[in-house]
Amino acid sequence: MDLDTFFTGCEDDNPVNKTLREEEINVLKKGLSSLEEKYKKAIFLKYFKDKDYKEIAKIEGINIKSAYGRVFYGIKKLRDSLISIGKN
């Protein structure tokens, strides 16, 4: 999955906000790049496309419980990755 897809439409004209937003996006890209594709896609669908678990399950061809698990563990793994990035 192309990580730039996550951040389409996040532009800001204010130079300070734009710089801060770019830094945030770069950190998130690093964190997301460490995830398996199934977790990235689940997070993308849930938080960037506003899909519910039933819709995620249908799109991915999995059951609802698995969709919930992918989002839950994806966020957990992303959090752990971001913590690790912050320590460096």
N, C-alpha and C positions, 0 to 999 in steps of 0.2 A: 504494500500500500504506500502510495506517495504521501509523505508526511506533510507536504505543502497543502494538500487537500484539507487537512485539519484546520488550517489557519486562514483560509480564503475569507476575505471580508473583515479582517482584523486591522485594517489600516487606520491611521490617525494622522491628521494634518499637523498637529502640534509637535514640533521637533523633539521636545523633552519626552512627551508621552510616546512618541514614535520610537525613540531610542530605548526607553524602558520596555516597551512592548516587544521590540525586536529581541532584547536580551531574554525576556520571559519566554518568548517563542523558541529561541535557541535552546534554552534549558529544557523546555518541554519536548522539543524534538529529540534531544539526546536521551531523555528518559523514555520516550515512546519507541525510539529505535532499538532499545534493549529488549522490548517485549516481543513475544511470539506473535505472528500475524493474527491468529485467532483472537488474542486479547486486544490488539490494536483495533481490529475491525469492530469488536463488540463495544469498546469505549467510543469509537467514532460514531457508531450508530446510535448509541444511547445519549451521549452528551453533545454531539455536534449535529446530529440529524433528528434528535428528539423522538427516537423510536422507543416504544415500550418493549418489555421483554417478549411479549407474544410476537410482535413484529420482527424482533431480532431473531427469534427462534425460526420463524418462517423463512426469513432471508437466508439464514445460515444452514437451514435444513437440520436443525437440532430441536430438542424439546425445551420447554420453557425453563425448567430447572437448570439445564446446561447453559442457557443464555444468561440466566442470573449469575451462575457460577463464573462464567467468562468475564462478565462485567466486574463482579466482586473481586475476583483474583487478579484481573487486569489492573484495577485501581490499586490494589494492595501492592502488586509488583511495581507499578509506576511510582507509588509513594516511596517504596524502598529504594528504587533507582534514583529518585530525586534527592533523597536524603544522602545517598552515597555521592552523588554529583556535588551536593552542597558541602560535603566534607573535604572535597579536593580543591 
